[in-house]
Amino acid sequence: MLIGGEWRRAAAGEEIEVVNPATEDVVGSVPSGGARDVELAVETAKRAFPEWSATDVEHRAGILAKAAALIEERGKDLAATLTSEQGKPILEARGEVTHLAHGVRFYAEAATKVRGAYQELPSAFGPAYGMVIRRPMGVCAAITPYNFPLTLLGTKVAPALASGNTVVAKPASTTPLATLEVARIFAEAGVPDGVLNVVTGRGAEIGDALVGHPDVRRIAFTGETGTGRHIMSIAGPQLKRVTLELGGSDPVIVCADADVDAAVKAVIIGRYWNAGQACLGCKRVFVHDSVYDAFVGQLVERVGRYEPGDGTVRAEKPKLRMGPIHTRKARDELLAQLEDGVARGGEVLIGGGTGGHDKGFFLEPAVVAEPGVDSRLVREEVFGPVLPVFRFSDFDEAIRRANDTPYGLGSSIWTHDARLIHRAAQEIDAGMTWVNQIHYGYDELPFGGVKDSGFGKEHGIEALDSYVEVKSIVVGGLG
Ligand code: NAD
C-alpha cells in the first residue's frame, strides 16, 4: 500500500492474493491492511493537508493534467493489469483507462474555472458586502468497488485533489493492482507524498476504521446499497459529508415509434458491457407491443454473438468477447436469480449456462422474457449479463413499472415523441434519463441516484462542490 510516499507492508504483515477471474491464477498479492494502517494513512493525509491546500489551483491542475497524460501514455500496461485482476476484455479495459484520463483532465480544467459570489449587503454599521468562498475539507476517503476500479477512483480522487483536499483511497480487495499503478502515476506527476494514500485490504476489516476515523471529513463511496447503509450508519452520527453511489435497476422504455435497431444496439452495450457488472445499465426493458417481436428477435440474435472467455484473448470474428463474472460467488448469485426468474414465469430465450469452461467464473449472457413482478430479476439488482424483457401497451403502465423498484439510478426512453420524452424526464424517479442514447456516465454531467441508489453527485462541475465547504464572509468597515 502507499502511505506518505512509501510502499509499505501491512502493520500485521498479512497479504491478500489477487486472482484472475478467467483463469483462477494468482496474478499478484497486496498487503491486507487493518485499523493500524488506516490510522497511519489518515494521520499522514492530515499532515499533508495544510501545505497541499495552500498550493495555488493552477499548480494542482497542472499536476492532474500531467497525471492524465501519463495515464494515457501507460494505457496499455494499465489495461493489462486491469484485465488480469478484474476480468474485463482488454478492449473494455482500454476504454476504462481512457475514461479515467478524461475524467482527471476534466477536473484539472474545471477546478480552475470555479467562481464565487459577491453580494452587496444592508448593514447598520455602514457599507458592507458579502462573499461566498469555498474551502477544502481536509482528509477524504475514496472507497471503490470492483466493477470499474479505475474510473470510479478518478471520479473521487480528481475532484478531491483539484479542490485542495488530501485522500486515503481504498480499492476493492479483489481489484487493488491497477489502483496502485495509478497512485504511482499520480506520484510521478508530482502529487506530494502523503496527499494521495492507498490502503489495501478487505472492506470488512478496514472499512469501519476508515469511515469512522474522526479526521476523515468526507467519504465518497461506490458499491452495494447494503454496504452504503452500513457506511451511513457510522458516518451519519459523526455528521460527515457523504456521497453514496449505490446499486441500480435501470428501466428502458422502447416505444412504438422507436428506432428498434439503435435501441437494440444500445441495450446490448448497456446490459452486456463489463459482463453486465455495471451500476448503470439496462436492467429491465419494457417494449411496446407493436415492436416487441422485432426488438426481442434482434436482441437475441445479437446476444448470441457473445463468447464468454479470457479477456486477454480476442474472440474470432464475428464472435465478441465477454469476460467472466468477477467472483464465483457473484456468478452463483446470478444463477440463483435466473432460476428464480424462471420459477416465477420467465422464459429463457438465450443463454444462462456456465459454458463448459474448466476454470473461471463464466456465465453465458441471457435474455429472459416476462419473469414475474415478484421475481428476483425484477425486485433486486442483477449484477451480470441477464436481461429481463417485458411487453407493454399503455405508456402510463410502462412508467409505473419503470418506477416499481427500490432503485433510482439511470433510465432511458426510445421515442421521437416529444410528449413521451417530456413525461419520461419528469416522471421516472432516477438520477438520469437518456433519450435515444446508451446509459453512459459522462464526466461533464452530474451523476448519481435517488431512493436506494444513494445520494450526492459524482461527475460534472457539481461534484467539485461536494469537496469544499461553502463559507459566507461579510466585509464591513469600508468607509
Ligand atoms: P461492495 O459494497 O461489496 O464494495 C465496495 C467497496 O466497499 C469495496 O472497496 C469494499 O472493500 C468496501 N467495503 C466493504 N465493506 C465495507 C465497510 N464495512 N466499510 C467500508 N467499506 C467497505 O460493492 P462491490 O460488490 O465491489 O461493487 C458492486 C456494487 O457497486 C453494485 O451494487 C453496483 O451497482 C455498485 N456500483 C454503483 C455505482 C454508482 O455509481 N452508483 C458504480 C459502480 C458500482
Boltz pocket constraint, residues with backbone or C-beta under 6 A from the ligand:
constraints:
  - pocket:
      binder: B
      contacts: [[A, 143], [A, 144], [A, 145], [A, 146], [A, 147], [A, 148], [A, 152], [A, 170], [A, 171], [A, 172], [A, 173], [A, 201], [A, 202], [A, 203], [A, 204], [A, 206], [A, 207], [A, 208], [A, 211], [A, 222], [A, 223], [A, 224], [A, 225], [A, 227], [A, 228], [A, 230], [A, 231], [A, 244], [A, 245], [A, 246], [A, 247], [A, 248], [A, 278], [A, 279], [A, 280], [A, 381], [A, 383], [A, 409], [A, 449], [A, 453]]
      max_distance: 6.0
